[in-house]
């Protein structure tokens, strides 16, 4: 099994996927469902960025927008390139308590 080492310190000078093959799609489905589909490198990139967000930038209400790619504008804000047909994805930090405190009896 391959391993992935996650550098929790963001190093802007080191591209991690030089082939730009970390790609995903965000879709809004019926019944208030969202589907995020990622290829293998997209999953790795997304996971790395979520860990970095939790470790470095976590503040209640802090959020990041991931816009769909288009000609002349591509961004891998959260570790993957979003397909042109994707919905905008917003990842937000929230200070929630334990899940039991939100469940009705």
Backbone as JSON Lines, residues from 0, in Angstrom:
{"i":0,"aa":"X","n":[0.84,-1.18,0.0],"ca":[0.0,0.0,0.0],"c":[0.89,1.24,0.0]}
{"i":1,"aa":"X","n":[0.58,2.18,-0.87],"ca":[1.3,3.45,-0.9],"c":[0.92,4.28,0.3]}
{"i":2,"aa":"X","n":[1.8,5.16,0.69],"ca":[1.48,6.07,1.77],"c":[1.58,7.51,1.27]}
{"i":3,"aa":"X","n":[0.87,8.37,1.93],"ca":[0.89,9.79,1.6],"c":[1.29,10.54,2.86]}
{"i":4,"aa":"X","n":[2.31,11.36,2.75],"ca":[2.73,12.19,3.87],"c":[2.13,13.57,3.65]}
{"i":5,"aa":"X","n":[1.41,14.07,4.64],"ca":[0.77,15.37,4.53],"c":[1.59,16.4,5.27]}
{"i":6,"aa":"X","n":[2.08,17.38,4.53],"ca":[2.77,18.52,5.13],"c":[1.69,19.5,5.57]}
{"i":7,"aa":"X","n":[1.51,19.66,6.86],"ca":[0.45,20.54,7.36],"c":[0.77,22.0,7.17]}
{"i":8,"aa":"X","n":[2.01,22.33,6.88],"ca":[2.39,23.7,6.56],"c":[2.25,23.89,5.06]}
{"i":9,"aa":"X","n":[1.48,24.85,4.66],"ca":[1.21,25.09,3.24],"c":[2.46,25.67,2.59]}
{"i":10,"aa":"X","n":[2.91,25.0,1.53],"ca":[4.08,25.44,0.79],"c":[3.64,25.78,-0.63]}
{"i":11,"aa":"X","n":[3.35,27.04,-0.86],"ca":[2.82,27.49,-2.14],"c":[3.78,27.25,-3.3]}
{"i":12,"aa":"X","n":[5.08,27.12,-3.01],"ca":[6.08,26.97,-4.07],"c":[6.19,25.54,-4.59]}
{"i":13,"aa":"X","n":[5.53,24.6,-3.96],"ca":[5.66,23.2,-4.35],"c":[4.33,22.66,-4.85]}
{"i":14,"aa":"X","n":[4.16,22.6,-6.18],"ca":[2.92,22.01,-6.7],"c":[2.9,20.51,-6.41]}
{"i":15,"aa":"X","n":[1.79,20.02,-5.92],"ca":[1.73,18.61,-5.53],"c":[1.26,17.7,-6.66]}
{"i":16,"aa":"X","n":[0.49,18.22,-7.58],"ca":[0.01,17.43,-8.71],"c":[0.35,18.2,-9.98]}
{"i":17,"aa":"X","n":[1.55,17.99,-10.48],"ca":[2.03,18.78,-11.61],"c":[1.28,18.5,-12.91]}
{"i":18,"aa":"X","n":[0.62,17.36,-13.0],"ca":[-0.15,17.01,-14.21],"c":[-1.57,17.57,-14.19]}
{"i":19,"aa":"X","n":[-1.93,18.26,-13.11],"ca":[-3.29,18.77,-12.93],"c":[-4.32,17.64,-13.07]}
{"i":20,"aa":"X","n":[-3.97,16.48,-12.53],"ca":[-4.85,15.32,-12.63],"c":[-5.57,15.03,-11.31]}
{"i":21,"aa":"X","n":[-5.75,16.06,-10.5],"ca":[-6.53,15.98,-9.27],"c":[-7.85,16.73,-9.53]}
{"i":22,"aa":"X","n":[-8.84,15.98,-9.99],"ca":[-10.05,16.57,-10.55],"c":[-11.28,16.02,-9.85]}
{"i":23,"aa":"X","n":[-12.3,16.87,-9.74],"ca":[-13.55,16.44,-9.13],"c":[-14.74,17.2,-9.65]}
{"i":24,"aa":"X","n":[-15.9,16.72,-9.28],"ca":[-17.17,17.33,-9.69],"c":[-18.08,17.43,-8.48]}
{"i":25,"aa":"X","n":[-18.74,18.57,-8.35],"ca":[-19.71,18.79,-7.27],"c":[-21.08,18.93,-7.91]}
{"i":26,"aa":"X","n":[-22.01,18.07,-7.48],"ca":[-23.37,18.1,-8.05],"c":[-24.4,18.26,-6.94]}
{"i":27,"aa":"X","n":[-25.43,19.04,-7.25],"ca":[-26.58,19.18,-6.36],"c":[-27.63,18.2,-6.88]}
{"i":28,"aa":"X","n":[-27.99,17.24,-6.05],"ca":[-28.98,16.24,-6.42],"c":[-30.34,16.6,-5.82]}
{"i":29,"aa":"X","n":[-31.34,15.82,-6.13],"ca":[-32.66,16.07,-5.56],"c":[-32.67,15.74,-4.06]}
{"i":30,"aa":"X","n":[-33.7,16.15,-3.39],"ca":[-33.9,15.88,-1.97],"c":[-32.76,16.41,-1.1]}
{"i":31,"aa":"X","n":[-32.25,17.6,-1.43],"ca":[-31.2,18.24,-0.62],"c":[-29.94,17.39,-0.46]}
{"i":32,"aa":"X","n":[-29.55,16.69,-1.51],"ca":[-28.35,15.87,-1.46],"c":[-27.28,16.51,-2.34]}
{"i":33,"aa":"X","n":[-26.05,16.36,-1.9],"ca":[-24.89,16.86,-2.64],"c":[-23.97,15.68,-2.89]}
{"i":34,"aa":"X","n":[-23.47,15.54,-4.11],"ca":[-22.52,14.48,-4.42],"c":[-21.22,15.11,-4.87]}
{"i":35,"aa":"X","n":[-20.13,14.73,-4.21],"ca":[-18.79,15.15,-4.59],"c":[-18.09,13.92,-5.14]}
{"i":36,"aa":"X","n":[-17.74,13.95,-6.41],"ca":[-17.08,12.83,-7.07],"c":[-15.66,13.27,-7.43]}
{"i":37,"aa":"X","n":[-14.67,12.51,-6.94],"ca":[-13.27,12.86,-7.14],"c":[-12.5,11.67,-7.67]}
{"i":38,"aa":"X","n":[-11.51,11.95,-8.54],"ca":[-10.62,10.86,-8.92],"c":[-9.64,10.64,-7.78]}
{"i":39,"aa":"X","n":[-8.75,9.65,-7.92],"ca":[-7.86,9.28,-6.82],"c":[-7.03,10.48,-6.33]}
{"i":40,"aa":"X","n":[-6.38,11.18,-7.25],"ca":[-5.57,12.33,-6.83],"c":[-6.42,13.47,-6.3]}
{"i":41,"aa":"X","n":[-7.65,13.59,-6.79],"ca":[-8.57,14.58,-6.24],"c":[-8.92,14.27,-4.79]}
{"i":42,"aa":"X","n":[-9.14,12.99,-4.49],"ca":[-9.42,12.59,-3.11],"c":[-8.23,12.88,-2.2]}
{"i":43,"aa":"X","n":[-7.03,12.56,-2.68],"ca":[-5.83,12.81,-1.88],"c":[-5.66,14.31,-1.64]}
{"i":44,"aa":"X","n":[-5.8,15.11,-2.71],"ca":[-5.66,16.56,-2.57],"c":[-6.68,17.16,-1.64]}
{"i":45,"aa":"X","n":[-7.94,16.72,-1.75],"ca":[-9.02,17.24,-0.9],"c":[-8.76,16.88,0.56]}
{"i":46,"aa":"X","n":[-8.36,15.63,0.8],"ca":[-8.06,15.19,2.17],"c":[-6.93,16.02,2.77]}
{"i":47,"aa":"X","n":[-5.88,16.25,2.0],"ca":[-4.76,17.06,2.49],"c":[-5.22,18.45,2.88]}
{"i":48,"aa":"X","n":[-6.02,19.06,2.02],"ca":[-6.47,20.43,2.3],"c":[-7.42,20.5,3.48]}
{"i":49,"aa":"X","n":[-8.25,19.49,3.68],"ca":[-9.13,19.46,4.86],"c":[-8.29,19.35,6.14]}
{"i":50,"aa":"X","n":[-7.25,18.52,6.11],"ca":[-6.37,18.41,7.28],"c":[-5.65,19.72,7.55]}
{"i":51,"aa":"X","n":[-5.17,20.37,6.5],"ca":[-4.49,21.66,6.67],"c":[-5.45,22.72,7.21]}
{"i":52,"aa":"X","n":[-6.68,22.71,6.71],"ca":[-7.69,23.66,7.18],"c":[-7.93,23.47,8.68]}
{"i":53,"aa":"X","n":[-8.11,22.21,9.09],"ca":[-8.36,21.93,10.51],"c":[-7.17,22.28,11.37]}
{"i":54,"aa":"X","n":[-5.98,22.07,10.86],"ca":[-4.77,22.28,11.65],"c":[-4.34,23.74,11.7]}
{"i":55,"aa":"X","n":[-4.46,24.46,10.59],"ca":[-3.89,25.8,10.49],"c":[-4.89,26.95,10.57]}
{"i":56,"aa":"X","n":[-6.04,26.79,9.95],"ca":[-6.94,27.93,9.75],"c":[-8.27,27.83,10.48]}
{"i":57,"aa":"X","n":[-8.47,26.78,11.29],"ca":[-9.8,26.59,11.86],"c":[-10.2,27.74,12.77]}
{"i":58,"aa":"X","n":[-11.22,28.44,12.36],"ca":[-11.87,29.49,13.14],"c":[-13.35,29.4,12.81]}
{"i":59,"aa":"X","n":[-14.2,29.42,13.81],"ca":[-15.63,29.34,13.57],"c":[-16.05,30.39,12.53]}
{"i":60,"aa":"X","n":[-16.7,29.95,11.48],"ca":[-17.18,30.85,10.44],"c":[-16.22,31.03,9.27]}
{"i":61,"aa":"X","n":[-14.94,30.65,9.44],"ca":[-13.99,30.74,8.32],"c":[-14.48,29.82,7.21]}
{"i":62,"aa":"X","n":[-14.42,30.29,5.98],"ca":[-14.91,29.46,4.89],"c":[-14.08,29.69,3.62]}
{"i":63,"aa":"X","n":[-14.14,28.69,2.75],"ca":[-13.4,28.72,1.49],"c":[-14.37,28.37,0.37]}
{"i":64,"aa":"X","n":[-14.31,29.12,-0.72],"ca":[-15.14,28.86,-1.9],"c":[-14.31,28.11,-2.94]}
{"i":65,"aa":"X","n":[-14.88,27.07,-3.49],"ca":[-14.26,26.34,-4.59],"c":[-15.14,26.55,-5.82]}
{"i":66,"aa":"X","n":[-14.65,27.34,-6.74],"ca":[-15.41,27.68,-7.95],"c":[-15.13,26.67,-9.05]}
{"i":67,"aa":"X","n":[-16.1,26.46,-9.93],"ca":[-15.88,25.6,-11.09],"c":[-14.78,26.19,-11.99]}
{"i":68,"aa":"X","n":[-14.02,25.33,-12.62],"ca":[-12.99,25.78,-13.56],"c":[-13.65,26.26,-14.84]}
{"i":69,"aa":"X","n":[-13.01,27.2,-15.49],"ca":[-13.45,27.66,-16.8],"c":[-12.22,28.09,-17.59]}
{"i":70,"aa":"X","n":[-12.37,28.26,-18.87],"ca":[-11.25,28.67,-19.72],"c":[-10.66,29.97,-19.16]}
{"i":71,"aa":"X","n":[-9.37,29.96,-18.9],"ca":[-8.71,31.13,-18.35],"c":[-8.74,31.22,-16.84]}
{"i":72,"aa":"X","n":[-9.48,30.34,-16.16],"ca":[-9.53,30.35,-14.7],"c":[-9.64,28.92,-14.19]}
{"i":73,"aa":"X","n":[-8.57,28.42,-13.63],"ca":[-8.59,27.13,-12.95],"c":[-7.97,27.32,-11.58]}
{"i":74,"aa":"X","n":[-8.57,26.71,-10.6],"ca":[-8.11,26.85,-9.23],"c":[-8.27,25.52,-8.52]}
{"i":75,"aa":"X","n":[-7.27,25.16,-7.73],"ca":[-7.38,23.96,-6.91],"c":[-7.41,24.36,-5.43]}
{"i":76,"aa":"X","n":[-8.28,25.31,-5.13],"ca":[-8.38,25.88,-3.79],"c":[-8.42,24.82,-2.7]}
{"i":77,"aa":"X","n":[-9.15,23.77,-2.85],"ca":[-9.26,22.74,-1.82],"c":[-8.6,21.43,-2.27]}
{"i":78,"aa":"X","n":[-7.54,21.53,-3.06],"ca":[-6.76,20.35,-3.4],"c":[-7.2,19.63,-4.65]}
{"i":79,"aa":"X","n":[-8.24,20.14,-5.33],"ca":[-8.63,19.53,-6.59],"c":[-9.21,20.58,-7.52]}
{"i":80,"aa":"X","n":[-9.12,20.31,-8.81],"ca":[-9.71,21.17,-9.82],"c":[-11.17,20.76,-10.01]}
{"i":81,"aa":"X","n":[-12.07,21.7,-9.91],"ca":[-13.49,21.43,-10.05],"c":[-13.89,21.53,-11.52]}
{"i":82,"aa":"X","n":[-14.63,20.54,-11.99],"ca":[-15.07,20.5,-13.39],"c":[-15.91,21.73,-13.73]}
{"i":83,"aa":"X","n":[-15.88,22.17,-15.0],"ca":[-16.66,23.34,-15.4],"c":[-18.17,23.22,-15.09]}
{"i":84,"aa":"X","n":[-18.7,22.01,-15.12],"ca":[-20.13,21.82,-14.87],"c":[-20.46,21.69,-13.38]}
{"i":85,"aa":"X","n":[-19.46,21.82,-12.52],"ca":[-19.67,21.67,-11.07],"c":[-20.44,22.84,-10.47]}
{"i":86,"aa":"X","n":[-21.08,22.56,-9.36],"ca":[-21.67,23.61,-8.53],"c":[-20.55,24.21,-7.68]}
{"i":87,"aa":"X","n":[-20.73,25.44,-7.24],"ca":[-19.77,26.04,-6.32],"c":[-19.83,25.28,-5.0]}
{"i":88,"aa":"X","n":[-18.68,25.0,-4.41],"ca":[-18.61,24.32,-3.13],"c":[-18.05,25.29,-2.1]}
{"i":89,"aa":"X","n":[-18.72,25.39,-0.96],"ca":[-18.24,26.24,0.13],"c":[-17.98,25.33,1.32]}
{"i":90,"aa":"X","n":[-16.74,25.34,1.8],"ca":[-16.36,24.58,2.99],"c":[-16.27,25.59,4.13]}
{"i":91,"aa":"X","n":[-17.01,25.34,5.21],"ca":[-17.06,26.29,6.32],"c":[-16.71,25.59,7.63]}
{"i":92,"aa":"X","n":[-16.01,26.3,8.49],"ca":[-15.66,25.78,9.82],"c":[-16.75,26.15,10.81]}
{"i":93,"aa":"X","n":[-17.16,25.21,11.63],"ca":[-18.2,25.46,12.62],"c":[-17.89,24.8,13.94]}
{"i":94,"aa":"X","n":[-18.13,25.51,15.03],"ca":[-17.93,24.97,16.37],"c":[-19.21,24.26,16.82]}
{"i":95,"aa":"X","n":[-19.3,23.0,16.53],"ca":[-20.45,22.2,16.93],"c":[-20.09,21.39,18.17]}
{"i":96,"aa":"X","n":[-21.1,21.09,18.96],"ca":[-20.92,20.21,20.11],"c":[-21.07,18.76,19.67]}
{"i":97,"aa":"X","n":[-21.06,17.84,20.63],"ca":[-21.25,16.42,20.31],"c":[-22.61,16.19,19.63]}
{"i":98,"aa":"X","n":[-22.67,15.23,18.73],"ca":[-23.88,14.97,17.94],"c":[-25.08,14.65,18.82]}
{"i":99,"aa":"X","n":[-24.86,14.01,19.95],"ca":[-25.99,13.65,20.84],"c":[-26.78,14.86,21.29]}
{"i":100,"aa":"X","n":[-26.13,16.01,21.39],"ca":[-26.85,17.21,21.84],"c":[-27.8,17.75,20.78]}
{"i":101,"aa":"X","n":[-27.72,17.27,19.54],"ca":[-28.59,17.72,18.47],"c":[-29.69,16.71,18.12]}
{"i":102,"aa":"X","n":[-29.6,15.52,18.65],"ca":[-30.57,14.47,18.33],"c":[-31.78,14.56,19.22]}
{"i":103,"aa":"X","n":[-32.97,14.41,18.6],"ca":[-34.2,14.44,19.37],"c":[-34.49,13.05,19.89]}
{"i":104,"aa":"X","n":[-35.05,13.0,21.08],"ca":[-35.41,11.71,21.66],"c":[-36.81,11.33,21.32]}
